[in-house]
Amino acid sequence: MFHVIYFSADKLVCLANTGAEMLSVSALSSQVERKVWLFIMNKFADALTYSVPFIYDSIQMKGVPAGPLEINVPGSKSITNRALLLATLAEGVSTLRGVLFSDDSRHFLKCVQDLGFETEVDEPARRVTVRGLSGIVPRPKASLYVGSAGTAARFLTAFLGLSEGVYHMDASEQMRRRPMAPLLHSLKELGCEILYDTDAEEGHFPYILRGHGFRKEQISINIDSSSQFLSALLIVSCLCDKDFTTHIEGTHGMAYIEMTLKMMEQFGVCVKKFSDSAFLTQAGQHYRALDYRIEPDVSAACYFYAMSPLLNLPVRVEHVHFDSLQGDVAFIRLLEKMGCRAADTSQGILLEPPADGIFHGITADMSACSDQAITLAAIAPFADGPTTITGIGHIRFQESDRIAAITTELSKMGIRCEERKESITIHPGRPAPSMVETYDDHRMAMGFSLIGLRSPGIVIDNPGCCRKTFEDYFEVLEECLLMQTDGGTHI
């Protein structure tokens, strides 16, 4: 096992499992440093651990900072993947700017290319161009691998299942365990033939889709386990040559549905919501190619905003604003309830910590920003009272059973938790040193790293799982912490 014991802008040191060998890379330029770090993270992802730097005491001794901690985060995963699908459905060449390059988006992009769409990719410039064909798939037969990307899995399944062609689809072991049955059931009702591989469980990858277009003008979909099912059907609904109605059961993840509807409208297709549970897509609408700027990832920004109450620091993430398409911006409002103060400035939202440095335990319905349940759980032990998170039953079916993961890892640290089917209560306490199991879940790795900033001895196992959405998270974390400590010392 390689154990990252020091990482800064000019040095990376790993300790081998013998405890005797040191791998040291010094005097690196930032570009080379990043390549070395990412090479190690990609090459030895399952064998790496990361010791979180305990910096709370150092920051408090320094007193009031001269200015806010300012961070740039990559583009939104949710917007990137929606934009990729919308660009393939549009007529003509779309240019996507500020694209997030991560495991999920690369899998999505590779699938688009494997379907025969013309693309140009410039990772350093974070730019992708896609030539769309108004809903036509260039290759009538293809074999696709979506990895662990839930958006690619659900969006491409809907697109191909309602197109003309035969497509084999497979996924990672993690994605094979995640729910697909509600979407597949709806596609079958609409006329798609679904043939499961011999090693597949019904309602899960891998399978073959034999699409025949739309054979009905309405469908019902249950979204209790994932709102992506509804987003997928809404995006492709304009391919029906008649008015199409989508009925829903459940209310989970409606903030993501609002994002989907707004992006569809930006690309030229409007959907009417004529009741709380029904959406109408009128026939004759078509997506148009766009030069499209992708917002910064608010989900990624929230880890840094959580540092404001945690470390008693003002924090600003560049170009993140309250009018964002992304529902996770609601997490900043929860931090206000805990005692922080937020102001939307021209550069981005500035979050100030509580005036007395003490933040409050709260009860929060996080159904609209459930990706941040782990983040809130990570800072909850340092609040002045219990924190209860509700409306999160569906996160048991994501990259991991996140409620169980939160309970298990906090309990290992000596923090008392009360786990229920759709909620969790976390009591205040001082977390003990612990090795955090991430369950190959990027949000566990990033969220629980926050604990180690305020309590010593927290080590993240398999930090490389962050490749899914934010591949250089720990590099960005270290760089922003260096701004708060003297000389880049890893405390």
C-alpha positions in Angstrom: 0.0 0.0 0.0 1.1 3.5 -0.7 0.4 6.1 1.9 0.4 9.8 1.0 2.0 11.5 3.9 2.9 14.8 2.3 1.6 16.7 -0.7 2.1 20.3 -1.6 2.7 22.5 -4.6 6.3 21.4 -4.9 6.6 18.0 -3.3 4.8 14.7 -3.1 5.9 12.0 -0.7 4.5 8.5 -0.4 5.4 5.8 2.2 5.4 2.2 0.9 3.8 -0.5 2.9 7.2 -1.6 4.3 7.5 1.7 6.1 11.1 1.8 4.9 10.9 3.0 1.3 10.1 6.6 0.4 8.9 7.9 -3.0 9.8 11.6 -3.2 9.2 13.9 -6.1 10.5 17.3 -5.5 10.9 20.6 -7.3 8.1 19.9 -9.7 6.3 22.4 -11.8 2.6 22.5 -11.2 1.8 20.9 -14.5 4.3 18.1 -14.0 3.2 17.7 -10.4 -0.4 17.2 -11.4 0.6 14.6 -14.0 2.7 12.7 -11.4 -0.1 12.9 -8.8 -2.8 11.8 -11.2 -0.6 9.0 -12.6 -0.1 7.6 -9.0 -3.8 8.0 -8.2 -4.8 6.2 -11.4 -2.1 3.6 -11.3 -2.4 2.6 -7.6 -5.9 3.9 -6.8 -6.9 0.9 -4.8 -3.6 0.8 -2.9 -3.4 4.4 -1.8 -4.4 6.1 1.4 -4.4 9.8 2.2 -3.6 11.3 5.6 -5.8 14.4 6.0 -3.8 17.4 7.3 -5.0 18.5 10.8 -4.9 22.3 10.4 -7.6 23.6 12.7 -5.4 24.6 15.6 -2.9 26.3 13.3 -5.6 28.3 11.6 -7.1 29.4 14.9 -3.7 30.6 16.2 -3.3 32.7 13.1 -6.4 34.7 13.9 -8.7 36.5 11.5 -7.5 35.9 7.9 -6.8 38.9 5.6 -9.3 37.7 3.1 -11.5 34.8 2.2 -10.3 31.4 1.1 -10.9 31.5 -2.7 -11.3 28.4 -4.7 -12.0 27.4 -8.3 -13.8 24.1 -8.9 -14.3 22.2 -12.2 -17.4 22.2 -14.2 -20.6 20.6 -13.1 -20.9 16.8 -13.7 -24.7 17.0 -13.9 -24.6 19.8 -16.4 -21.7 18.3 -18.4 -23.5 15.0 -18.9 -26.9 16.6 -19.8 -25.1 18.9 -22.2 -23.4 16.0 -23.9 -26.7 14.2 -24.5 -28.5 17.4 -25.6 -25.6 18.1 -28.1 -26.0 14.7 -29.7 -29.8 15.3 -30.1 -29.4 18.7 -31.6 -28.9 19.6 -35.3 -25.4 20.7 -36.0 -22.2 21.4 -34.1 -22.4 22.3 -30.4 -19.4 23.6 -28.5 -19.4 22.8 -24.7 -17.1 25.0 -22.6 -16.0 24.4 -19.0 -16.5 20.7 -19.4 -15.8 18.5 -16.4 -13.3 15.7 -17.3 -13.7 12.9 -14.9 -14.3 9.1 -15.0 -18.1 9.7 -15.4 -17.9 12.3 -18.2 -15.2 10.4 -20.0 -17.3 7.2 -20.0 -20.2 9.3 -21.3 -18.1 10.9 -24.0 -16.6 7.6 -25.1 -20.1 6.1 -25.5 -21.1 9.1 -27.6 -18.0 8.5 -29.8 -18.7 4.7 -30.0 -22.2 5.5 -31.3 -20.5 7.3 -34.2 -21.0 10.9 -33.3 -18.2 13.3 -34.5 -16.5 15.0 -31.6 -13.4 17.1 -30.9 -12.0 17.0 -27.4 -9.6 19.5 -25.8 -9.1 18.5 -22.2 -6.6 21.3 -21.2 -9.1 23.9 -22.6 -12.0 22.0 -21.0 -13.8 22.1 -24.4 -15.8 19.5 -26.4 -17.5 19.9 -29.7 -20.2 17.4 -30.8 -22.0 17.2 -34.2 -25.6 16.3 -33.5 -27.9 14.6 -35.9 -31.4 15.6 -34.7 -31.9 12.4 -32.7 -30.5 10.0 -35.2 -27.9 7.6 -34.0 -25.1 7.2 -36.6 -24.5 3.5 -35.8 -27.5 1.2 -35.7 -25.5 -1.4 -33.7 -22.9 -0.7 -30.9 -21.6 -2.1 -27.7 -21.2 0.5 -24.9 -19.7 0.5 -21.4 -20.9 3.3 -19.1 -18.6 2.5 -16.1 -20.1 3.8 -12.9 -21.7 6.8 -14.5 -25.3 6.9 -13.4 -26.2 9.7 -15.8 -24.6 7.9 -18.8 -26.4 4.7 -17.7 -29.8 6.2 -17.5 -29.7 8.8 -20.2 -28.2 6.6 -22.9 -30.5 3.7 -22.0 -33.5 6.0 -22.6 -32.1 7.5 -25.8 -31.1 4.1 -27.4 -34.1 2.3 -26.1 -36.3 4.7 -28.0 -34.2 4.8 -31.1 -34.0 2.4 -34.0 -31.2 -0.1 -33.5 -29.6 -2.8 -31.3 -27.2 -1.8 -28.5 -25.4 -3.9 -25.9 -24.8 -2.0 -22.7 -22.7 -2.9 -19.7 -21.4 -1.2 -16.6 -19.0 -1.5 -13.7 -19.8 -3.9 -10.8 -20.9 -0.9 -8.8 -23.3 0.3 -11.5 -24.5 -3.2 -12.0 -25.9 -3.1 -8.5 -27.7 0.2 -8.8 -31.3 0.4 -9.8 -32.4 0.5 -13.5 -35.6 -1.5 -13.3 -38.1 1.4 -13.3 -36.6 2.9 -16.5 -36.3 -0.4 -18.2 -39.9 -1.2 -17.4 -41.1 2.1 -18.9 -39.0 1.5 -22.0 -40.5 -1.9 -22.4 -44.0 -0.5 -22.3 -43.0 2.0 -25.0 -41.9 -0.8 -27.3 -38.3 -1.5 -26.5 -37.1 -5.1 -26.4 -34.7 -5.8 -23.5 -32.6 -9.0 -23.5 -30.5 -9.6 -20.4 -27.1 -11.2 -20.5 -26.9 -14.7 -18.9 -25.0 -13.3 -15.9 -27.4 -10.3 -15.4 -30.1 -9.9 -12.9 -33.4 -8.6 -14.3 -33.6 -4.8 -14.0 -29.8 -4.5 -14.0 -26.8 -4.3 -16.4 -25.7 -5.9 -18.7 -28.4 -6.1 -21.4 -29.2 -5.6 -25.0 -31.7 -2.9 -26.2 -33.7 -3.4 -29.4 -35.3 -0.1 -29.9 -38.3 0.6 -32.2 -39.0 4.2 -31.4 -42.1 5.3 -29.5 -45.1 3.0 -29.7 -47.1 4.8 -27.1 -47.8 8.5 -26.4 -47.6 8.4 -22.7 -45.7 6.6 -19.9 -45.5 6.4 -16.1 -42.1 6.3 -14.3 -41.3 5.8 -10.6 -38.6 8.1 -9.4 -38.3 7.0 -5.8 -34.8 5.5 -6.3 -33.5 8.0 -8.9 -34.8 11.2 -10.6 -32.4 10.4 -13.5 -35.1 8.1 -14.8 -37.4 11.0 -15.3 -34.7 13.3 -16.7 -33.8 10.7 -19.2 -37.3 10.3 -20.5 -38.0 14.0 -20.6 -34.8 14.7 -22.6 -35.7 12.2 -25.3 -39.4 12.8 -25.3 -39.2 15.3 -28.1 -38.1 12.4 -30.4 -41.7 11.2 -30.4 -43.6 12.4 -33.5 -46.8 13.0 -31.4 -47.4 14.9 -28.2 -45.9 12.8 -25.4 -47.0 12.8 -21.7 -44.8 11.6 -18.9 -46.5 10.7 -15.6 -44.4 10.3 -12.4 -44.7 8.5 -9.1 -42.7 9.9 -6.3 -41.1 13.3 -5.7 -37.4 12.6 -5.2 -34.8 14.8 -6.8 -37.1 17.5 -8.3 -34.3 20.0 -8.2 -32.4 17.9 -10.7 -35.6 17.8 -12.8 -35.8 21.6 -12.8 -32.2 21.6 -14.1 -33.1 19.2 -16.8 -36.1 21.3 -17.9 -34.1 24.5 -17.9 -31.3 23.0 -20.0 -33.8 21.5 -22.5 -35.3 24.9 -22.9 -31.9 26.5 -23.4 -31.3 24.0 -26.2 -34.8 24.7 -27.7 -37.4 22.3 -26.3 -40.0 23.3 -23.8 -41.9 20.8 -21.5 -45.1 21.9 -19.8 -45.8 20.7 -16.3 -49.6 20.5 -16.2 -49.9 18.9 -12.7 -47.6 17.9 -9.9 -47.2 14.5 -11.5 -47.4 15.0 -15.3 -45.3 16.6 -18.0 -46.3 17.3 -21.6 -43.8 17.5 -24.5 -45.5 18.9 -27.6 -44.6 17.4 -30.9 -42.5 19.2 -33.5 -39.9 20.6 -31.2 -36.2 20.1 -32.0 -32.9 20.8 -30.1 -30.6 23.4 -31.7 -26.8 23.4 -31.5 -25.3 25.9 -29.0 -22.1 27.4 -27.8 -22.7 26.4 -24.2 -20.9 27.4 -21.0 -21.1 24.8 -18.2 -21.4 26.2 -14.6 -18.8 25.3 -11.9 -19.8 22.2 -10.0 -21.8 23.3 -7.0 -21.6 19.8 -5.5 -17.8 20.1 -5.5 -18.0 23.7 -4.2 -20.0 22.6 -1.1 -17.0 20.7 0.4 -15.1 24.0 0.5 -18.1 26.0 1.7 -18.4 23.5 4.6 -14.9 24.6 5.6 -16.3 28.0 6.6 -18.0 26.9 9.8 -15.7 23.9 10.3 -12.4 26.0 10.3 -13.9 29.4 11.2 -12.9 30.8 7.8 -14.6 33.0 5.2 -14.8 31.1 1.9 -15.7 32.1 -1.7 -15.9 29.7 -4.6 -15.5 31.5 -7.9 -18.5 31.9 -10.1 -20.9 30.0 -7.9 -24.2 32.0 -7.5 -27.6 31.4 -5.9 -29.3 31.5 -9.4 -27.4 28.3 -10.3 -29.2 25.5 -12.2 -27.9 23.1 -9.6 -30.0 22.2 -6.6 -27.0 21.7 -4.3 -26.8 25.4 -3.9 -29.4 24.9 -1.2 -26.7 23.4 1.0 -25.3 26.9 1.5 -28.7 27.9 2.9 -28.4 25.1 5.4 -25.0 26.4 6.4 -26.8 29.8 7.1 -29.2 28.0 9.4 -26.1 26.7 11.2 -25.0 30.3 11.8 -23.0 31.3 8.7 -23.7 34.4 6.7 -23.8 34.3 2.9 -23.6 37.1 0.3 -23.8 36.6 -3.4 -21.0 38.8 -4.8 -20.0 39.4 -8.4 -17.1 36.9 -8.0 -19.3 34.2 -6.3 -21.1 33.5 -3.1 -19.0 34.6 0.0 -19.7 32.5 3.1 -18.7 33.9 6.5 -18.5 31.7 9.5 -20.6 32.3 12.7 -19.4 35.4 14.5 -18.5 33.5 17.7 -17.0 30.5 15.8 -19.8 28.1 17.1 -22.2 26.6 14.6 -25.5 24.9 15.4 -26.9 21.5 15.0 -30.0 21.6 12.7 -32.8 19.4 11.3 -32.6 19.5 7.5 -34.7 17.9 4.8 -32.0 17.3 2.2 -34.2 15.7 -0.5 -33.4 18.6 -2.8 -29.6 18.5 -2.2 -29.0 14.9 -1.1 -25.5 14.7 -2.6 -24.5 16.9 0.3 -25.9 14.6 3.0 -22.4 13.2 3.6 -20.9 16.7 3.7 -23.4 17.8 6.4 -22.8 14.6 8.3 -19.1 15.1 8.2 -19.2 18.5 9.9 -22.2 17.6 12.2 -20.0 16.2 15.1 -18.5 19.7 15.6 -21.8 21.5 16.0 -23.2 22.5 19.3 -26.1 20.1 19.2 -27.5 17.1 17.3 -28.0 17.3 13.5 -30.8 15.3 11.9 -30.8 14.8 8.1 -34.2 13.7 6.6 -35.5 12.9 3.1 -32.5 10.8 2.1 -33.8 7.2 1.8 -32.9 7.1 -1.8 -29.1 7.6 -1.1 -29.0 4.0 0.1 -29.1 3.0 -3.6 -26.3 5.3 -4.9 -22.6 4.5 -5.2 -22.9 3.0 -1.7 -25.6 2.7 0.9 -24.7 6.2 2.0 -26.8 6.2 5.2 -25.1 3.0 6.4 -21.7 4.3 5.3 -22.1 7.5 7.3 -23.2 5.6 10.4 -20.5 3.0 10.2 -17.6 5.4 9.7 -18.7 8.0 12.3 -19.3 5.2 14.8 -15.8 4.0 14.2 -14.7 7.5 15.3 -16.8 7.3 18.5 -19.6 9.6 17.2 -23.1 8.5 18.2 -25.5 8.1 15.3 -29.1 7.1 15.1 -29.8 5.5 11.7 -33.3 5.2 10.3 -34.7 4.1 6.9 -34.7 7.6 5.4 -32.9 9.7 7.9 -30.0 9.9 10.4 -29.2 11.9 13.5 -25.6 12.7 14.4 -24.6 13.8 17.9 -21.8 16.1 18.8 -18.4 14.7 19.8 -14.7 14.7 19.0 -13.9 12.1 16.3 -11.2 9.7 17.2 -8.4 8.8 14.7 -9.7 6.4 12.1 -9.1 4.9 8.7 -12.2 5.9 6.6 -13.5 3.2 4.3 -14.9 5.0 1.2 -16.8 2.1 -0.3 -15.6 3.2 -3.7 -17.8 6.2 -3.3 -16.3 9.6 -4.3 -18.6 11.5 -2.0 -17.5 9.5 1.1 -13.8 10.3 0.2 -14.3 14.0 -0.3 -16.9 14.6 2.4 -15.1 12.7 5.2 -11.8 14.3 4.4 -13.3 17.4 6.1 -13.3 15.7 9.5 -9.6 15.3 9.4 -9.1 19.1 9.0 -10.4 19.6 12.5 -9.6 16.2 14.2 -6.2 14.6 13.9 -5.5 11.1 12.6 -8.1 10.8 9.9 -6.9 8.7 6.9 -8.9 8.2 3.7 -8.7 4.8 2.1 -8.8 4.7 -1.7 -8.8 8.4 -2.3 -8.6 7.7 -6.0 -12.3 7.0 -6.2 -12.7 10.8 -6.5 -11.8 10.3 -10.2 -15.5 9.7 -10.7 -16.3 13.4 -10.5 -13.4 15.5 -9.2 -10.1 13.7 -10.0 -7.8 16.3 -8.5 -9.9 17.0 -5.4 -7.1 16.3 -3.0 -4.7 18.4 -5.0 -7.1 21.4 -4.9 -7.7 20.7 -1.1 -3.9 20.8 -0.4 -3.4 24.0 -2.5 -6.2 25.9 -0.7 -4.9 24.7 2.7 -1.4 25.9 1.9 -2.9 29.4 1.6 -3.9 29.1 5.3 -0.6 27.6 6.7 3.0 28.8 6.8 5.3 27.6 4.0 3.1 24.7 3.0 3.8 22.6 6.0 1.7 19.5 6.2 0.5 19.6 9.8 
